[in-house]
Amino acid sequence: MYLTHIKIRKGHNIRISGTPIDEYYNIEQTKTVSIQPHDFRYIKPKLLVKTGDRVEIGSPLFFDKLQPDIKWASPGGGEVKEVVLGERRAIQKIIIQLDEEEKSVIHSPIKYQEISSLGKTKVTDKILEANLWPLIRQRPYNKIADQNDNPRAIFVSGFNSAPLSVNLDFALRHKQSVFQAGLDVLNQLSDGNVHLTFEADTNCETLTSARNVNLHTIDGPHPSGNVGIQIHHIDPWKPNEVIWVVNAQHVITIGDLFLKGIYDPSIIATVGGPGVKNCAHIKTRTGASIETFLSDNLHIDDNRIISGDILTGKESDLNGYIGYYDTTISVVPNSNDREFLGLLKPGNDKTRYSVTNAFVLKNKTTFSFTTQQSGSLRPMVPINAWENMLPMDIYPNALYRSILAEDFEEMEGLGLLECDEEDFALCSFVCPSKIDIGSVIRSGLDLMKDDG
């Protein structure tokens, strides 16, 4: 049922070169995969495997000591090659060497017509049994959902607006049946509504033909694809409530579990950015080796490799692995060069990047961004730069100050618990003071979480 159309006016689409095309780039399949516990907030992981153990796709690798029922499934079948430990023996990553013929843990499949009669308890138990509960996250805090909560609503964003990200119209093509099954499963987890949002001009039948959910169309620049922005405009979070969110591709993963009885870690990812030769979509899997994406696919050697999009991803390297929730590998050339008196050098909207040019002139020219920040951290200049990028009824300047002051009452009153750092990433991008407001938002959420 179509309910609303949302028009987002604030925000900005960064015109970065290296946008992935809607074609698949063939790569060598990964020989190792990894799960990295630091991808998950507020957990205390406890290992269930050791180096040399044999695992199947779907086997549990570790669990959360705070919620022992929540375990993490192996995205590959083979031998545990290495368990990398950090300071104080904190688990950094679990690396699995894949077999040529991988085996999977088999669960009982469910007929499609039976899904709608399962009820929350059976659905929850099945997802927990398959070690796939981490696919479901919650707001506030953007952490793994508590299976004992009753969410007021569940949101699925069928639109990626972040730079260089997966085109879901392309990635979800011909996935109607399994995607619908995943949506029907989510319907069993909440007494409220399941909301699916996608672009107004989409031609993806997987999205437009979805049933038993509330359908919403959205139009506008980034961050319109962020699920937090969509929640704010469709069904805003209220105190003492939780809202669950699931990535669109993970809806397919859940659908596969119920229809086929297996965990299929396959995902569609993108590789892109100014440092990449062949910018395209890639068929890969959760936790794949980044080296397989970029082998013989870089213009130069000196790059910053990011697991995730360029605004919110984490820095990695060729020896790293794609994050659990990531579907993008972004590559930007490193640069420490800065033009002398660059502000006085002549130029125009085609030679110099400007957010104003992008809005006023609608220029389509793309730019080869580097890691150069053109300045360092400096005192805050409140000139509405943040406000123009944040399509939420929130005062980012006042919220930022309240977090620095650790004023819990003020933070909550200004709407911190409705936020996530990804919603403020553009504010950091345009900030004339070079303030990383996203990390400040996360520190505020951490303070609120610790305070209970």
C-alpha distance (Angstrom), angle and dihedral (degrees) to the residues before:
residue distance angle dihedral
M1 . . .
Y2 3.80 . .
L3 3.79 110.7 .
T4 3.79 113.2 162.5
H5 3.77 144.7 7.6
I6 3.79 114.2 -146.5
K7 3.79 121.6 -155.5
I8 3.80 112.7 -161.9
R9 3.80 114.5 -162.4
K10 3.79 102.7 168.9
G11 3.79 119.5 73.0
H12 3.77 137.1 56.9
N13 3.80 140.0 -111.8
I14 3.79 106.9 -137.2
R15 3.80 109.5 -133.3
I16 3.79 96.6 -139.9
S17 3.79 120.7 160.0
G18 3.79 121.0 -119.6
T19 3.80 98.9 56.2
P20 3.84 108.7 174.2
I21 3.79 114.9 -110.2
D22 3.80 121.9 -131.6
E23 3.78 93.3 -102.1
Y24 3.79 133.4 92.8
Y25 3.80 118.9 -106.9
N26 3.79 111.7 -150.6
I27 3.78 114.0 -127.6
E28 3.77 135.0 172.5
Q29 3.78 108.1 -90.4
T30 3.77 114.9 -107.5
K31 3.80 116.8 -97.4
T32 3.80 94.5 -161.9
V33 3.79 134.4 35.9
S34 3.77 132.1 -169.0
I35 3.78 142.5 -161.5
Q36 3.81 114.5 -150.9
P37 3.82 116.1 -160.1
H38 3.81 91.8 -155.6
D39 3.83 87.2 72.6
F40 3.82 87.5 74.1
R41 3.79 126.3 69.2
Y42 3.78 127.7 -134.3
I43 3.80 97.9 4.3
K44 3.81 132.9 127.8
P45 3.82 105.8 -149.7
K46 3.80 122.0 -148.8
L47 3.81 118.0 -167.4
L48 3.79 121.7 -119.6
V49 3.82 95.0 -179.6
K50 3.79 138.3 46.2
T51 3.78 135.4 -157.6
G52 3.80 111.0 -65.5
D53 3.81 96.2 24.9
R54 3.79 119.0 132.9
V55 3.80 117.4 -124.8
E56 3.78 136.7 -179.4
I57 3.79 128.9 -145.3
G58 3.79 102.5 -78.3
S59 3.81 97.2 22.7
P60 3.83 113.1 137.5
L61 3.81 114.0 -104.5
F62 3.80 101.0 -179.9
F63 3.79 140.9 -16.8
D64 3.78 137.1 -142.2
K65 3.80 112.6 -102.1
L66 3.81 89.1 -152.9
Q67 3.83 92.0 54.4
P68 3.83 106.4 19.7
D69 3.81 93.6 -174.3
I70 3.81 90.3 66.8
K71 3.80 112.1 85.6
W72 3.80 133.6 167.0
A73 3.80 121.0 -121.1
S74 3.77 122.2 -135.2
P75 3.83 110.4 -112.1
G76 3.79 90.5 -150.5
G77 3.79 143.6 36.3
G78 3.78 120.6 -124.2
E79 3.79 139.5 62.9
V80 3.79 127.8 -25.0
K81 3.80 98.4 -114.3
E82 3.78 99.2 -175.9
V83 3.78 142.9 -10.1
V84 3.80 106.5 -149.2
L85 3.80 114.3 -151.0
G86 3.79 127.2 -165.9
E87 3.78 134.6 -170.3
R88 3.80 114.8 -21.3
R89 3.81 86.7 9.5
A90 3.79 92.3 -71.7
I91 3.81 111.1 169.1
Q92 3.81 109.4 -109.8
K93 3.78 101.1 173.8
I94 3.79 143.5 -20.4
I95 3.82 111.4 -139.3
I96 3.80 121.0 -158.7
Q97 3.81 124.7 -163.3
L98 3.80 105.6 -143.1
D99 3.79 124.2 -129.8
E100 3.78 119.5 -129.9
E101 3.79 87.8 -119.4
E102 3.78 108.8 34.1
K103 3.77 123.9 -158.2
S104 3.80 125.2 -143.7
V105 3.78 133.5 -149.9
I106 3.81 105.5 -110.4
H107 3.81 121.8 -139.3
S108 3.78 129.6 -176.8
P109 3.82 109.9 -84.6
I110 3.79 119.4 -132.7
K111 3.79 124.1 -140.9
Y112 3.78 112.2 -116.6
Q113 3.80 94.4 -120.5
E114 3.82 90.6 53.9
I115 3.81 96.3 56.0
S116 3.80 94.5 80.7
S117 3.81 91.6 58.0
L118 3.81 98.9 48.3
G119 3.81 99.0 90.6
K120 3.79 128.9 -147.8
T121 3.81 97.8 -73.9
K122 3.81 96.1 55.2
V123 3.80 93.1 42.4
T124 3.80 92.0 49.0
D125 3.80 92.1 47.5
K126 3.81 92.0 50.3
I127 3.81 94.1 50.3
L128 3.81 90.8 46.5
E129 3.81 91.1 47.4
A130 3.82 89.3 53.1
N131 3.83 90.1 50.0
L132 3.81 91.2 -123.7
W133 3.79 101.3 117.7
P134 3.85 91.6 108.9
L135 3.82 87.1 72.4
I136 3.81 87.3 76.1
R137 3.80 118.4 72.5
Q138 3.77 133.2 179.8
R139 3.77 141.6 -141.6
P140 2.97 127.3 -105.7
Y141 3.83 104.0 56.7
N142 3.83 95.6 8.2
K143 3.79 90.4 -114.5
I144 3.79 133.2 138.4
A145 3.79 109.1 -65.2
D146 3.80 121.6 -107.0
Q147 3.79 106.0 -118.8
N148 3.81 90.3 -146.5
D149 3.81 93.4 61.1
N150 3.78 123.8 95.5
P151 3.81 104.7 -138.5
R152 3.78 117.6 -143.9
A153 3.81 89.5 -140.7
I154 3.81 142.0 -9.6
F155 3.80 121.5 -134.1
V156 3.80 129.9 -157.7
S157 3.80 119.4 -176.4
G158 3.80 112.9 -149.0
F159 3.79 92.0 -175.0
N160 3.80 130.1 73.8
S161 3.80 111.5 -161.8
A162 3.82 97.9 167.1
P163 3.81 116.9 111.7
L164 3.83 116.3 -85.7
S165 3.81 92.0 1.3
V166 3.80 129.7 143.4
N167 3.80 117.2 -74.9
L168 3.79 99.3 -128.8
D169 3.81 91.7 -164.0
F170 3.81 85.2 64.8
A171 3.81 98.9 36.5
L172 3.82 95.9 49.0
R173 3.78 95.3 46.7
H174 3.84 113.9 133.3
K175 3.82 92.2 6.2
Q176 3.81 98.2 109.5
S177 3.80 100.2 123.8
V178 3.79 99.4 45.8
F179 3.82 92.8 40.1
Q180 3.80 90.4 51.5
A181 3.80 89.9 49.2
G182 3.80 89.6 53.2
L183 3.81 91.1 50.6
D184 3.80 90.6 49.9
V185 3.81 89.4 52.1
L186 3.81 90.6 52.3
N187 3.80 89.0 50.3
Q188 3.80 88.2 63.3
L189 3.79 92.4 55.9
S190 3.79 97.8 62.7
D191 3.78 138.8 44.2
G192 3.80 86.0 -149.0
N193 3.78 132.2 65.1
V194 3.78 132.4 -64.1
H195 3.81 109.5 -135.7
L196 3.82 122.4 -156.8
T197 3.80 117.9 -170.9
F198 3.81 128.0 -170.0
E199 3.79 141.5 157.6
A200 3.78 117.1 -69.2
D201 3.82 93.0 -125.9
T202 3.80 97.9 45.0
N203 3.80 118.7 137.4
C204 3.81 94.7 -168.2
E205 3.81 108.4 123.2
T206 3.79 90.8 -163.4
L207 3.80 87.2 69.4
T208 3.80 103.0 31.9
S209 3.81 94.9 47.2
A210 3.82 95.3 49.6
R211 3.81 113.8 132.4
N212 3.81 136.6 -158.1
V213 3.81 91.8 29.4
N214 3.78 136.9 90.8
L215 3.81 108.7 -103.0
H216 3.79 121.6 -150.3
T217 3.79 130.3 179.6
I218 3.77 122.9 -147.7
D219 3.77 135.0 -167.7
G220 3.78 130.7 -174.7
P221 3.81 145.2 71.3
H222 3.78 127.9 -55.2
P223 3.04 129.4 -37.7
S224 3.82 87.9 41.1
G225 3.82 89.6 97.2
N226 3.82 93.2 57.0
V227 3.77 110.9 107.8
G228 3.81 90.6 -138.7
I229 3.80 91.0 60.4
Q230 3.79 90.2 48.1
I231 3.81 92.4 50.4
H232 3.81 89.6 50.5
H233 3.81 92.8 54.7
I234 3.82 99.9 36.7
D235 3.80 109.2 34.1
P236 3.82 111.0 -7.5
W237 3.78 120.1 -144.6
K238 3.80 115.6 -104.3
P239 3.82 129.1 -159.2
N240 3.80 117.0 -81.5
E241 3.81 91.9 18.7
V242 3.79 132.9 104.5
I243 3.77 129.3 -148.6
W244 3.79 120.6 -163.1
V245 3.79 124.1 -143.3
V246 3.81 131.1 -164.7
N247 3.81 129.3 -172.5
A248 3.80 113.5 -115.3
Q249 3.81 93.5 -120.0
H250 3.80 90.3 49.1
V251 3.81 88.6 57.0
I252 3.81 84.8 64.1
T253 3.82 90.3 48.6
I254 3.81 89.9 54.1
G255 3.80 91.3 45.8
D256 3.81 90.7 52.6
L257 3.80 90.8 51.2
F258 3.79 92.5 56.8
L259 3.81 99.3 37.8
K260 3.81 99.1 39.2
G261 3.80 103.2 21.4
I262 3.81 94.2 -127.0
Y263 3.78 139.9 99.0
D264 3.80 107.8 -116.7
P265 3.84 107.7 -167.6
S266 3.82 92.8 -170.3
I267 3.81 116.5 131.3
I268 3.78 137.9 169.8
A269 3.80 110.5 -121.9
T270 3.79 135.9 174.8
V271 3.76 133.1 -133.6
G272 3.78 116.4 -159.9
G273 3.77 150.5 129.1
P274 3.81 137.2 106.6
G275 3.80 91.7 -64.7
V276 3.82 96.3 57.7
K277 3.81 126.9 89.1
N278 3.81 99.8 -160.7
C279 3.79 110.1 35.0
A280 3.79 108.5 -170.9
H281 3.79 147.5 113.3
I282 3.79 119.1 -70.7
K283 3.79 134.2 -157.7
T284 3.78 105.8 -133.5
R285 3.81 140.2 126.1
T286 3.78 141.8 -103.9
G287 3.80 112.0 -74.2
A288 3.82 95.6 14.4
S289 3.80 121.6 165.1
I290 3.81 112.1 -93.8
E291 3.80 90.5 -142.9
T292 3.82 90.1 70.2
F293 3.81 89.8 59.3
L294 3.79 95.4 50.1
S295 3.80 107.0 31.6
D296 3.84 106.2 130.8
N297 3.80 87.7 -10.7
L298 3.82 103.3 101.8
H299 3.79 128.2 95.3
I300 3.82 93.5 -150.0
D301 3.79 136.5 5.4
D302 3.81 99.0 -123.5
N303 3.80 103.2 79.1
R304 3.75 141.5 132.0
I305 3.79 107.6 -121.7
I306 3.79 115.5 -156.3
S307 3.78 129.6 -167.1
G308 3.79 100.4 -144.9
D309 3.78 131.2 13.2
I310 3.80 121.8 -34.4
L311 3.81 93.3 -104.0
T312 3.80 102.3 49.5
G313 3.82 107.3 11.0
K314 3.80 127.8 112.4
E315 3.78 123.9 -112.4
S316 3.79 112.9 -108.2
D317 3.82 138.7 156.0
L318 3.80 140.9 -135.6
N319 3.80 89.8 -77.8
G320 3.80 92.1 54.0
Y321 3.79 133.6 93.0
I322 3.78 132.8 -126.8
G323 3.79 112.8 -97.0
Y324 3.80 122.7 -104.1
Y325 3.80 94.0 -109.7
D326 3.82 96.5 30.6
T327 3.79 125.9 104.2
T328 3.80 99.0 170.4
I329 3.80 135.4 73.7
S330 3.81 109.9 -163.0
V331 3.80 124.3 -169.0
V332 3.81 123.9 -165.2
P333 3.84 124.0 174.9
N334 3.79 115.6 -112.2
S335 3.79 114.8 -118.2
N336 3.79 135.5 173.4
D337 3.80 94.7 172.9
R338 3.77 118.5 116.4
E339 3.79 127.9 -176.5
F340 3.79 116.3 -116.1
L341 3.82 108.5 -115.4
G342 3.79 88.1 -7.8
L343 3.80 92.7 168.3
L344 3.80 90.2 63.6
K345 3.78 95.3 48.9
P346 3.83 113.6 107.3
G347 3.78 118.3 -111.7
N348 3.77 145.0 130.5
D349 3.78 141.1 -137.1
K350 3.81 91.0 -74.4
T351 3.80 95.5 53.5
R352 3.82 102.2 33.6
Y353 3.76 126.5 48.4
S354 3.79 116.8 -126.1
V355 3.77 131.6 165.9
T356 3.81 87.1 -145.5
N357 3.80 91.7 54.7
A358 3.77 90.0 50.5
F359 3.78 92.0 55.0
V360 3.80 101.3 37.3
L361 3.79 103.2 36.6
K362 3.83 99.2 29.6
N363 3.79 87.8 -137.8
K364 3.81 115.3 -173.1
T365 3.82 95.4 -162.9
T366 3.81 112.3 125.9
F367 3.79 124.0 -143.8
S368 3.79 132.4 -144.6
F369 3.78 98.9 -127.1
T370 3.79 120.7 -161.3
T371 3.81 132.6 -169.1
Q372 3.81 90.5 -92.9
Q373 3.82 109.5 125.4
S374 3.82 95.7 -170.9
G375 3.77 92.1 -136.9
S376 3.77 144.0 11.3
L377 3.79 136.8 -107.5
R378 3.80 112.2 -55.2
P379 3.84 138.7 164.5
M380 3.79 114.6 -58.0
V381 3.80 117.1 -95.4
P382 3.85 109.6 -159.3
I383 3.81 101.3 -150.5
N384 3.82 98.2 137.4
A385 3.82 92.9 -97.1
W386 3.81 90.4 132.5
E387 3.79 94.7 41.3
N388 3.82 91.7 55.5
M389 3.81 91.2 56.2
L390 3.81 100.6 44.8
P391 3.84 115.5 78.5
M392 3.80 93.6 -165.1
D393 3.79 132.5 100.6
I394 3.79 89.3 -113.2
Y395 3.81 132.6 111.8
P396 3.82 103.7 -129.1
N397 3.81 94.8 -174.0
A398 3.79 94.1 54.8
L399 3.81 91.5 41.2
Y400 3.81 91.0 52.5
R401 3.82 91.5 52.1
S402 3.80 93.1 47.4
I403 3.82 90.6 53.7
L404 3.80 92.0 50.7
A405 3.81 88.4 50.2
E406 3.83 90.5 46.9
D407 3.79 89.2 -131.6
F408 3.80 100.1 162.9
E409 3.79 96.8 -173.5
E410 3.80 91.5 49.8
M411 3.82 92.5 46.1
E412 3.78 92.4 53.3
G413 3.80 92.9 43.5
L414 3.81 91.3 52.7
G415 3.80 91.8 54.4
L416 3.80 104.1 -101.7
L417 3.81 94.0 147.7
E418 3.80 89.9 58.7
C419 3.81 90.6 57.3
D420 3.77 139.3 80.5
E421 3.78 127.3 -170.0
E422 3.81 92.8 -111.5
D423 3.81 89.2 65.6
F424 3.82 89.6 59.8
A425 3.81 97.9 43.8
L426 3.80 93.2 103.1
C427 3.80 89.5 51.5
S428 3.81 87.9 60.9
F429 3.82 90.8 46.4
V430 3.82 94.6 56.1
C431 3.80 98.4 33.1
P432 3.84 110.2 126.1
S433 3.81 88.4 -156.6
K434 3.84 93.3 55.1
I435 3.80 91.4 -123.9
D436 3.79 115.7 162.8
I437 3.78 94.3 -141.0
G438 3.80 91.8 171.4
S439 3.80 92.1 66.6
V440 3.82 89.6 47.1
I441 3.81 90.0 53.4
R442 3.81 89.3 51.7
S443 3.81 91.7 48.7
G444 3.81 88.6 52.2
L445 3.80 91.2 51.1
D446 3.80 89.6 48.8
L447 3.81 89.8 52.3
M448 3.80 91.3 50.4
K449 3.81 91.5 47.3
D450 3.80 92.7 49.9
D451 3.80 90.3 47.4
G452 3.80 89.3 55.0
